[in-house]
Amino acid sequence: MADGLATLTDKEIRLECIRLAVEFAAEMQRSDPLLKAQEYYAWVMNKNSSRKSAKTSINKVELRT
């Protein structure tokens, strides 16, 4: 993954989400980080993301200029 070309497996993504939840979540969430890790995972996998893709955003900027 150091070269930026490697693709992470689902398990690696889940492990990274749990690491982030344990390392950066609020103190109360650290005692049971699975819920926060699942939120991170859903966001990463775009299941709950309301953000638009970069391509859509770029197109809107180009239309305005």
C-alpha positions as CSV (number, residue, x, y, z in Angstrom):
1,M,0.0,0.0,0.0
2,A,3.0,2.3,0.3
3,D,3.1,2.9,-3.4
4,G,-0.6,3.9,-3.5
5,L,-1.4,1.3,-6.1
6,A,-2.4,-1.6,-3.9
7,T,-6.1,-2.4,-3.3
8,L,-7.2,-3.0,0.2
9,T,-9.3,-6.1,1.0
10,D,-12.6,-5.7,2.8
11,K,-10.9,-7.2,5.9
12,E,-8.1,-4.6,5.8
13,I,-10.6,-1.8,5.4
14,R,-12.5,-3.0,8.4
15,L,-9.3,-3.4,10.5
16,E,-8.3,0.2,9.6
17,C,-11.8,1.4,10.6
18,I,-11.5,-0.3,14.0
19,R,-8.0,1.1,14.5
20,L,-9.3,4.6,13.7
21,A,-12.2,4.2,16.1
22,V,-10.0,3.1,18.9
23,E,-7.4,5.7,18.3
24,F,-9.4,8.8,17.5
25,A,-13.0,8.3,18.8
26,A,-14.3,9.9,22.0
27,E,-13.4,8.3,25.3
28,M,-16.9,6.8,25.7
29,Q,-16.8,5.2,22.3
30,R,-13.4,3.7,22.9
31,S,-14.8,1.2,25.4
32,D,-17.1,-0.2,22.6
33,P,-15.6,1.0,19.3
34,L,-17.5,-1.3,17.0
35,L,-20.4,1.0,16.4
36,K,-18.1,3.9,15.5
37,A,-16.0,1.6,13.3
38,Q,-19.1,0.5,11.5
39,E,-20.0,4.1,10.8
40,Y,-16.5,4.7,9.4
41,Y,-16.7,1.6,7.3
42,A,-20.1,2.7,5.9
43,W,-18.8,6.1,5.1
44,V,-15.7,4.7,3.4
45,M,-17.7,2.3,1.3
46,N,-20.2,5.1,0.4
47,K,-23.2,3.3,1.9
48,N,-24.2,6.3,4.0
49,S,-22.3,9.1,2.3
50,S,-24.3,12.1,1.1
51,R,-21.2,13.6,-0.5
52,K,-21.0,13.9,-4.3
53,S,-18.3,12.5,-6.4
54,A,-15.3,14.6,-7.3
55,K,-16.3,14.3,-11.0
56,T,-19.8,15.8,-10.2
57,S,-18.2,18.6,-8.2
58,I,-15.7,19.4,-10.9
59,N,-18.5,19.6,-13.5
60,K,-20.4,22.1,-11.4
61,V,-17.4,24.3,-11.0
62,E,-16.7,24.2,-14.7
63,L,-20.3,25.2,-15.4
64,R,-20.1,28.2,-13.1
65,T,-17.0,29.6,-14.7
